[in-house]
């Protein structure tokens, strides 16, 4: 197992998940391709397994069947006794946990690359679950440098109440890869190519790490979630205002106090009433209407990672 700090041992088991959400098609088509012909994702000394995480949702072309698979990898769901009326995604979570876990154990998969699309204008985004994983901070730094000058952002979901139990959290080092904008149930060649490049750079990093390459100490700019913002609503729960045009598609851009945020149906602008600048992400994400989220507020944070090399030799 690769520890977070100090000397490292090689990583051996990597999984690439597509179809955690069945209507996010870039990951689905890439994983199916790599299941048929995995030459592109194989690396010396690595066991790389492409895997469709939610096959029934993929077959139906929907986000999920009964509940969001990417929210049920907590102890309550993973230990839940299976009954006839158990949600499909809970039983699938337990199967994934069996195949790639157990979560938090020495036997867990070393890295899971979990492939997602967003309808928001997020571009290439890497999702980091903890600020304390030096290996992933180094990996994300390598991926960002390799993609340059194309921008790549890092979204840190480490928060006491907003962090959620992701499918990839079964692994020792969970990596979320989110690329957009792409409508649900649609494939775009440019988005597919960007996702493919990110996966390739991630696997290259792991191979170089395993071969003993030293990665010097680095810093990484990330956007840490601080709050989820809902749409203004009527007393009956219906949406009463839409995203203001000046905020639409402005993921990662500063939203300053007083800036337009929502627009009511009678043309009234609702400004941002915060006391400091924030950076919205997942702006007007289609999948989050059901969750009551118009966008997430983030703040810029700089993380640092110590120098890294494996004890491969």
VEXZAVO-843041 format. One record per residue (C-alpha): z negated, y, x negated; residue in three letters; residue number from 0. Coordinates in Angstrom, 2 decimals, always signed. Each point is the difference from the previous one (the first is absolute). Layout:
BEGIN
pz->Z py->Y px->X r->ALA k->NUM
...
REM end
This chain:
BEGIN
pz->+0.00 py->+0.00 px->+0.00 r->UNK k->0
pz->+0.82 py->+3.48 px->-1.24 r->UNK k->1
pz->-3.15 py->+2.12 px->-0.08 r->UNK k->2
pz->+0.27 py->+3.68 px->+0.87 r->UNK k->3
pz->-1.21 py->+1.41 px->-3.29 r->UNK k->4
pz->+0.17 py->-1.04 px->-3.65 r->UNK k->5
pz->+1.70 py->-3.18 px->-1.22 r->UNK k->6
pz->+2.39 py->-1.66 px->+2.42 r->UNK k->7
pz->+1.36 py->-3.47 px->+0.64 r->UNK k->8
pz->+3.57 py->-0.61 px->+1.24 r->UNK k->9
pz->+0.95 py->+0.10 px->+3.66 r->UNK k->10
pz->+1.66 py->-3.20 px->+1.22 r->UNK k->11
pz->+0.29 py->+0.00 px->+3.82 r->UNK k->12
pz->+1.98 py->+2.72 px->+1.77 r->UNK k->13
pz->+1.09 py->+0.06 px->+3.64 r->UNK k->14
pz->+2.52 py->+2.33 px->+1.64 r->UNK k->15
pz->-0.70 py->+0.46 px->+3.71 r->UNK k->16
pz->+2.66 py->+1.16 px->+2.44 r->UNK k->17
pz->-0.34 py->+0.20 px->+3.76 r->UNK k->18
pz->-3.69 py->+0.81 px->+0.19 r->UNK k->19
pz->+1.46 py->+2.17 px->+2.75 r->UNK k->20
pz->+2.98 py->-1.78 px->+1.51 r->UNK k->21
pz->+2.13 py->+3.09 px->+0.67 r->UNK k->22
pz->-0.19 py->+1.39 px->-3.55 r->UNK k->23
pz->+3.19 py->-1.61 px->-1.19 r->UNK k->24
pz->+0.39 py->+0.91 px->-3.68 r->UNK k->25
pz->-2.77 py->-2.36 px->-1.06 r->UNK k->26
pz->+1.19 py->-2.67 px->+2.43 r->UNK k->27
pz->+3.56 py->-0.11 px->-1.31 r->UNK k->28
pz->-1.10 py->+0.18 px->-3.67 r->UNK k->29
pz->-2.54 py->-2.81 px->+0.36 r->UNK k->30
pz->+2.50 py->-2.20 px->+1.84 r->UNK k->31
pz->+2.55 py->+0.68 px->-2.74 r->UNK k->32
pz->-2.49 py->-0.83 px->-2.74 r->UNK k->33
pz->-1.06 py->-3.18 px->+1.83 r->UNK k->34
pz->+3.63 py->-1.14 px->-0.23 r->UNK k->35
pz->+0.67 py->+1.37 px->-3.50 r->UNK k->36
pz->-3.07 py->+1.06 px->-1.94 r->UNK k->37
pz->+1.60 py->+0.66 px->-3.38 r->UNK k->38
pz->-0.44 py->+3.76 px->+0.38 r->UNK k->39
pz->-3.78 py->-0.22 px->+0.44 r->UNK k->40
pz->-0.83 py->-2.80 px->-2.40 r->UNK k->41
pz->-1.72 py->+0.90 px->-3.26 r->UNK k->42
pz->-0.95 py->-2.25 px->-2.92 r->UNK k->43
pz->-3.44 py->-1.49 px->+0.43 r->UNK k->44
pz->-0.38 py->+1.32 px->+3.55 r->UNK k->45
pz->-0.14 py->-1.90 px->+3.27 r->UNK k->46
pz->+1.63 py->+2.41 px->+2.48 r->UNK k->47
pz->+0.02 py->-0.98 px->+3.68 r->UNK k->48
pz->+1.97 py->+2.00 px->+2.59 r->UNK k->49
pz->-1.67 py->-0.45 px->+3.40 r->UNK k->50
pz->+0.64 py->+1.11 px->+3.59 r->UNK k->51
pz->-3.46 py->+1.02 px->+1.14 r->UNK k->52
pz->+0.53 py->+0.23 px->+3.79 r->UNK k->53
pz->+2.90 py->-2.31 px->+0.88 r->UNK k->54
pz->-0.38 py->+0.21 px->+3.80 r->UNK k->55
pz->+0.09 py->+3.80 px->-0.07 r->UNK k->56
pz->+3.03 py->-0.12 px->-2.30 r->UNK k->57
pz->+1.74 py->-2.38 px->+2.40 r->UNK k->58
pz->-0.68 py->+2.32 px->+2.95 r->UNK k->59
pz->+0.75 py->+3.17 px->-1.97 r->UNK k->60
pz->-3.30 py->+1.64 px->+0.88 r->UNK k->61
pz->-2.91 py->+1.38 px->-2.02 r->UNK k->62
pz->-2.36 py->-2.79 px->+1.10 r->UNK k->63
pz->-0.53 py->-2.59 px->+2.73 r->UNK k->64
pz->-3.64 py->+0.48 px->+1.07 r->UNK k->65
pz->-1.59 py->+2.38 px->-2.52 r->UNK k->66
pz->+0.76 py->+1.75 px->-3.28 r->UNK k->67
pz->+0.00 py->-2.61 px->-2.79 r->UNK k->68
pz->-0.65 py->+2.76 px->-2.53 r->UNK k->69
pz->-3.42 py->+0.77 px->+1.53 r->UNK k->70
pz->-1.66 py->-3.42 px->+0.40 r->UNK k->71
pz->-0.87 py->-1.12 px->-3.54 r->UNK k->72
pz->-3.70 py->+0.73 px->+0.44 r->UNK k->73
pz->-2.75 py->-2.68 px->+0.03 r->UNK k->74
pz->-0.36 py->+0.09 px->+3.79 r->UNK k->75
pz->+3.65 py->-0.99 px->+0.54 r->UNK k->76
pz->+0.39 py->-2.27 px->-3.02 r->UNK k->77
pz->-3.06 py->-2.04 px->+1.04 r->UNK k->78
pz->+0.74 py->+0.06 px->+3.73 r->UNK k->79
pz->+0.05 py->-3.40 px->+1.67 r->UNK k->80
pz->+3.49 py->-0.83 px->+1.25 r->UNK k->81
pz->+0.36 py->-0.43 px->+3.76 r->UNK k->82
pz->+2.98 py->-0.23 px->+2.34 r->UNK k->83
pz->-0.18 py->+3.70 px->+0.83 r->UNK k->84
pz->-0.39 py->+1.14 px->-3.60 r->UNK k->85
pz->+2.54 py->+2.72 px->-0.94 r->UNK k->86
pz->+2.93 py->-1.38 px->-1.95 r->UNK k->87
pz->-0.46 py->+2.46 px->-2.87 r->UNK k->88
pz->-3.62 py->-1.08 px->-0.48 r->UNK k->89
pz->+1.05 py->-3.63 px->-0.44 r->UNK k->90
pz->+2.80 py->+1.15 px->-2.32 r->UNK k->91
pz->-2.50 py->+2.05 px->-2.01 r->UNK k->92
pz->-2.15 py->-3.07 px->-0.48 r->UNK k->93
pz->+3.06 py->-1.97 px->-1.16 r->UNK k->94
pz->+0.94 py->+2.74 px->-2.50 r->UNK k->95
pz->-3.61 py->+0.05 px->-1.17 r->UNK k->96
pz->+0.17 py->-3.75 px->-0.55 r->UNK k->97
pz->+3.31 py->+0.17 px->-1.89 r->UNK k->98
pz->-0.63 py->+3.06 px->-2.16 r->UNK k->99
pz->-3.79 py->+0.42 px->-0.05 r->UNK k->100
pz->-2.83 py->-0.42 px->+0.46 r->UNK k->101
pz->-0.51 py->+3.74 px->-0.07 r->UNK k->102
pz->-2.27 py->+1.09 px->-2.83 r->UNK k->103
pz->+0.13 py->-3.37 px->-1.76 r->UNK k->104
pz->+1.23 py->-1.15 px->-3.41 r->UNK k->105
pz->+2.65 py->-2.07 px->+1.80 r->UNK k->106
pz->+1.55 py->+2.94 px->+1.86 r->UNK k->107
pz->+3.56 py->+1.07 px->-0.75 r->UNK k->108
pz->+0.06 py->+2.47 px->-2.89 r->UNK k->109
pz->+2.38 py->+2.54 px->+1.56 r->UNK k->110
pz->+1.55 py->+0.36 px->+3.45 r->UNK k->111
pz->+2.89 py->+2.45 px->+0.40 r->UNK k->112
pz->+0.00 py->+0.81 px->+3.73 r->UNK k->113
pz->+3.30 py->+1.57 px->+1.12 r->UNK k->114
pz->+0.02 py->+2.57 px->+2.83 r->UNK k->115
pz->+2.25 py->+2.61 px->+1.56 r->UNK k->116
pz->-1.07 py->+3.21 px->+1.67 r->UNK k->117
pz->+1.82 py->+2.26 px->+2.42 r->UNK k->118
pz->-1.68 py->+2.95 px->-1.74 r->UNK k->119
pz->+1.67 py->+1.93 px->-2.81 r->UNK k->120
pz->-2.20 py->-1.61 px->-2.67 r->UNK k->121
pz->+2.65 py->-0.96 px->-2.55 r->UNK k->122
pz->-1.25 py->-2.59 px->-2.50 r->UNK k->123
pz->-3.71 py->-0.53 px->+0.47 r->UNK k->124
pz->-2.47 py->-2.32 px->-1.73 r->UNK k->125
pz->-3.23 py->-0.72 px->+1.86 r->UNK k->126
pz->-3.17 py->-0.43 px->-2.06 r->UNK k->127
pz->-3.11 py->-1.47 px->+1.61 r->UNK k->128
pz->-2.60 py->+0.95 px->-2.60 r->UNK k->129
pz->-0.33 py->+2.70 px->-2.64 r->UNK k->130
pz->-1.64 py->-2.50 px->-2.37 r->UNK k->131
pz->+2.88 py->-2.40 px->-0.72 r->UNK k->132
pz->+1.17 py->+0.95 px->-3.50 r->UNK k->133
pz->+2.73 py->-2.61 px->+0.05 r->UNK k->134
pz->+1.64 py->+1.44 px->+3.12 r->UNK k->135
pz->-0.42 py->+3.58 px->-1.17 r->UNK k->136
pz->+1.90 py->-1.03 px->-3.14 r->UNK k->137
pz->+2.59 py->-1.89 px->+2.06 r->UNK k->138
pz->+0.57 py->+2.96 px->+2.34 r->UNK k->139
pz->+0.29 py->+2.35 px->-2.98 r->UNK k->140
pz->+2.64 py->-2.33 px->-1.46 r->UNK k->141
pz->+1.92 py->-0.21 px->+3.29 r->UNK k->142
pz->-0.03 py->+3.79 px->+0.48 r->UNK k->143
pz->+1.24 py->+0.53 px->-3.56 r->UNK k->144
pz->+2.72 py->-2.62 px->+0.42 r->UNK k->145
pz->+1.28 py->+1.51 px->+3.26 r->UNK k->146
pz->+0.08 py->+3.58 px->-1.33 r->UNK k->147
pz->+1.58 py->+2.38 px->+0.77 r->UNK k->148
pz->-0.18 py->-1.55 px->+3.49 r->UNK k->149
pz->-3.45 py->+0.90 px->+1.34 r->UNK k->150
pz->-2.54 py->-2.68 px->+0.81 r->UNK k->151
pz->-3.33 py->+0.84 px->+1.64 r->UNK k->152
pz->-3.30 py->-1.86 px->-0.03 r->UNK k->153
pz->-2.09 py->-0.19 px->+3.18 r->UNK k->154
pz->-3.65 py->-0.93 px->-0.58 r->UNK k->155
pz->-1.65 py->-1.49 px->+3.10 r->UNK k->156
pz->-3.43 py->-0.34 px->-1.62 r->UNK k->157
pz->-2.26 py->+1.64 px->+2.63 r->UNK k->158
pz->-3.31 py->-1.11 px->+1.52 r->UNK k->159
pz->+1.28 py->-0.01 px->+3.59 r->UNK k->160
pz->+3.81 py->+0.20 px->-0.19 r->UNK k->161
pz->+0.77 py->-2.92 px->-2.32 r->UNK k->162
pz->+1.38 py->-2.97 px->+1.92 r->UNK k->163
pz->+0.14 py->-3.75 px->-0.66 r->UNK k->164
pz->+3.58 py->-0.51 px->-1.18 r->UNK k->165
pz->+2.00 py->-3.19 px->-0.28 r->UNK k->166
pz->+0.36 py->+0.53 px->-3.75 r->UNK k->167
pz->-3.76 py->+0.42 px->-0.49 r->UNK k->168
pz->-0.20 py->-3.78 px->-0.41 r->UNK k->169
pz->+1.26 py->+0.52 px->-3.59 r->UNK k->170
pz->-2.05 py->+1.10 px->-2.99 r->UNK k->171
pz->+2.40 py->+2.93 px->-0.40 r->UNK k->172
pz->+1.59 py->+1.04 px->+3.34 r->UNK k->173
pz->+3.12 py->+2.20 px->-0.15 r->UNK k->174
pz->+1.42 py->+1.72 px->+3.07 r->UNK k->175
pz->+3.61 py->+1.12 px->-0.28 r->UNK k->176
pz->+1.12 py->+2.40 px->+2.75 r->UNK k->177
pz->+3.53 py->+1.43 px->+0.04 r->UNK k->178
pz->+1.53 py->+2.33 px->+2.55 r->UNK k->179
pz->+1.19 py->+1.61 px->+2.10 r->UNK k->180
pz->+1.52 py->-2.96 px->+1.80 r->UNK k->181
pz->-0.02 py->-0.63 px->+3.77 r->UNK k->182
pz->-1.66 py->-3.17 px->+1.25 r->UNK k->183
pz->+2.42 py->-2.89 px->+0.29 r->UNK k->184
pz->+2.58 py->+1.71 px->-2.22 r->UNK k->185
pz->+1.24 py->-0.59 px->-3.57 r->UNK k->186
pz->+1.05 py->+2.82 px->-2.33 r->UNK k->187
pz->+1.64 py->-0.84 px->-3.32 r->UNK k->188
pz->-1.65 py->+2.87 px->-1.87 r->UNK k->189
pz->-3.51 py->-0.95 px->+1.19 r->UNK k->190
pz->+0.68 py->-3.66 px->-0.79 r->UNK k->191
pz->+1.08 py->+0.90 px->-3.53 r->UNK k->192
pz->-3.09 py->+2.13 px->-0.61 r->UNK k->193
pz->-2.31 py->-2.80 px->+1.14 r->UNK k->194
pz->+1.85 py->-2.50 px->-2.14 r->UNK k->195
pz->-0.37 py->+2.22 px->-3.07 r->UNK k->196
pz->-3.74 py->+0.43 px->+0.56 r->UNK k->197
pz->-0.48 py->-3.77 px->+0.22 r->UNK k->198
pz->+2.02 py->-0.52 px->-3.17 r->UNK k->199
pz->-2.03 py->+2.55 px->-1.95 r->UNK k->200
pz->-3.27 py->-1.50 px->+1.26 r->UNK k->201
pz->+1.03 py->-3.46 px->-1.17 r->UNK k->202
pz->+1.19 py->+1.39 px->-3.34 r->UNK k->203
pz->-3.39 py->+1.62 px->-0.51 r->UNK k->204
pz->-1.77 py->-3.29 px->+0.67 r->UNK k->205
pz->+2.27 py->-1.82 px->-2.45 r->UNK k->206
pz->-0.53 py->+2.63 px->-2.73 r->UNK k->207
pz->-3.74 py->-0.13 px->+0.62 r->UNK k->208
pz->+0.00 py->-3.79 px->-0.28 r->UNK k->209
pz->+1.96 py->+0.19 px->-3.25 r->UNK k->210
pz->-2.74 py->+2.12 px->-1.53 r->UNK k->211
pz->+1.57 py->+3.45 px->+0.11 r->UNK k->212
pz->-2.60 py->+2.71 px->-0.29 r->UNK k->213
pz->-0.04 py->+2.72 px->+2.64 r->UNK k->214
pz->-1.80 py->+3.11 px->-1.28 r->UNK k->215
pz->-2.54 py->+1.83 px->+2.13 r->UNK k->216
pz->+1.70 py->+1.94 px->+2.78 r->UNK k->217
pz->-0.62 py->+2.30 px->+2.94 r->UNK k->218
pz->+1.51 py->-0.33 px->+3.48 r->UNK k->219
pz->+0.29 py->+2.58 px->+2.77 r->UNK k->220
pz->-0.82 py->-1.54 px->+3.37 r->UNK k->221
pz->-0.41 py->+1.24 px->+3.55 r->UNK k->222
pz->-3.28 py->-1.26 px->+1.45 r->UNK k->223
pz->-0.36 py->-0.27 px->+3.77 r->UNK k->224
pz->-2.72 py->+2.20 px->+1.47 r->UNK k->225
pz->+0.64 py->+0.01 px->+3.75 r->UNK k->226
pz->+2.38 py->-1.23 px->+2.70 r->UNK k->227
pz->+1.26 py->+2.69 px->+2.42 r->UNK k->228
pz->+0.90 py->-0.84 px->+3.61 r->UNK k->229
pz->+2.42 py->+1.87 px->+2.24 r->UNK k->230
pz->-1.50 py->+2.52 px->+2.44 r->UNK k->231
pz->-0.51 py->-1.85 px->+3.26 r->UNK k->232
pz->-0.49 py->+0.65 px->+3.70 r->UNK k->233
pz->-3.12 py->-1.20 px->+1.78 r->UNK k->234
pz->+1.87 py->-3.15 px->+1.06 r->UNK k->235
pz->+0.86 py->-0.81 px->-3.63 r->UNK k->236
pz->+3.66 py->+1.01 px->+0.11 r->UNK k->237
pz->+1.40 py->+1.91 px->-2.98 r->UNK k->238
pz->-0.10 py->+3.74 px->+0.66 r->UNK k->239
pz->+1.83 py->+1.26 px->-3.11 r->UNK k->240
pz->+2.47 py->-1.23 px->-2.60 r->UNK k->241
pz->+0.15 py->+0.48 px->-3.75 r->UNK k->242
pz->+1.11 py->+3.53 px->-0.82 r->UNK k->243
pz->+3.53 py->+0.12 px->-1.47 r->UNK k->244
pz->-1.34 py->+1.60 px->-3.18 r->UNK k->245
pz->-2.28 py->-3.03 px->-0.59 r->UNK k->246
pz->+2.51 py->-2.70 px->+0.96 r->UNK k->247
pz->+1.30 py->-1.92 px->-3.06 r->UNK k->248
pz->-2.35 py->+1.93 px->-2.32 r->UNK k->249
pz->-1.95 py->-3.00 px->-1.30 r->UNK k->250
pz->-1.79 py->+0.75 px->-3.31 r->UNK k->251
pz->+0.58 py->+3.75 px->+0.45 r->UNK k->252
pz->-2.98 py->+2.40 px->+0.23 r->UNK k->253
pz->-1.30 py->+0.89 px->+3.46 r->UNK k->254
pz->-2.00 py->+3.20 px->-0.31 r->UNK k->255
pz->-2.57 py->+1.45 px->+2.40 r->UNK k->256
pz->+1.85 py->+1.88 px->+2.73 r->UNK k->257
pz->+3.29 py->-1.87 px->-0.48 r->UNK k->258
pz->+1.71 py->-1.26 px->+3.19 r->UNK k->259
pz->-1.07 py->-3.56 px->+0.81 r->UNK k->260
pz->+0.85 py->-0.83 px->+3.64 r->UNK k->261
pz->+2.23 py->+1.52 px->+2.69 r->UNK k->262
pz->-0.88 py->-0.24 px->+3.68 r->UNK k->263
pz->+2.59 py->-0.54 px->+2.70 r->UNK k->264
pz->-0.33 py->+3.60 px->+1.09 r->UNK k->265
pz->+0.80 py->+1.21 px->-3.51 r->UNK k->266
pz->-3.50 py->+0.75 px->-1.29 r->UNK k->267
pz->-0.59 py->-0.64 px->-3.71 r->UNK k->268
pz->-3.25 py->-1.72 px->-0.97 r->UNK k->269
pz->-0.83 py->+0.87 px->-3.63 r->UNK k->270
pz->-1.87 py->-2.05 px->-2.56 r->UNK k->271
pz->-3.60 py->+1.18 px->+0.21 r->UNK k->272
pz->-1.31 py->-1.64 px->-3.18 r->UNK k->273
pz->-1.76 py->+1.96 px->-2.70 r->UNK k->274
pz->+2.07 py->-1.30 px->-2.92 r->UNK k->275
pz->+3.49 py->-1.26 px->-0.83 r->UNK k->276
pz->+0.78 py->-3.63 px->+0.85 r->UNK k->277
pz->+3.04 py->-2.22 px->-0.57 r->UNK k->278
pz->+1.21 py->-1.80 px->+3.14 r->UNK k->279
pz->+1.43 py->-3.53 px->-0.21 r->UNK k->280
pz->+1.38 py->-2.43 px->+2.58 r->UNK k->281
pz->+1.12 py->+3.08 px->+1.94 r->UNK k->282
pz->+1.11 py->-1.04 px->+3.50 r->UNK k->283
pz->+0.07 py->-3.70 px->-0.96 r->UNK k->284
pz->+1.35 py->-1.93 px->+2.99 r->UNK k->285
pz->-2.36 py->-2.95 px->-0.44 r->UNK k->286
pz->-3.07 py->+2.23 px->+0.09 r->UNK k->287
pz->+0.48 py->+1.46 px->+3.49 r->UNK k->288
pz->-1.97 py->-2.96 px->+1.34 r->UNK k->289
pz->-2.73 py->+0.68 px->-2.55 r->UNK k->290
pz->-0.34 py->+3.65 px->+0.99 r->UNK k->291
pz->+1.14 py->+1.33 px->-3.37 r->UNK k->292
pz->+2.44 py->+2.90 px->-0.38 r->UNK k->293
pz->-0.52 py->+0.08 px->-3.76 r->UNK k->294
pz->-2.60 py->-0.62 px->-2.67 r->UNK k->295
pz->-1.56 py->+2.77 px->-2.06 r->UNK k->296
pz->-0.26 py->-0.63 px->-3.72 r->UNK k->297
pz->-1.31 py->+1.83 px->-3.05 r->UNK k->298
pz->+1.40 py->-0.16 px->-3.51 r->UNK k->299
pz->-2.12 py->-1.94 px->-2.48 r->UNK k->300
pz->+0.68 py->-0.97 px->-3.61 r->UNK k->301
pz->-1.04 py->-3.50 px->-1.02 r->UNK k->302
pz->-0.24 py->-1.26 px->-3.56 r->UNK k->303
pz->+0.37 py->-3.48 px->-1.42 r->UNK k->304
pz->-1.11 py->-1.29 px->-3.35 r->UNK k->305
pz->+2.45 py->-1.52 px->-2.44 r->UNK k->306
pz->+1.10 py->-3.44 px->+1.07 r->UNK k->307
pz->+1.26 py->-3.13 px->-1.68 r->UNK k->308
pz->-0.32 py->-3.70 px->+0.74 r->UNK k->309
pz->-1.37 py->-2.73 px->-2.19 r->UNK k->310
pz->+3.27 py->-1.88 px->+0.35 r->UNK k->311
pz->+0.12 py->-1.00 px->-3.64 r->UNK k->312
REM end
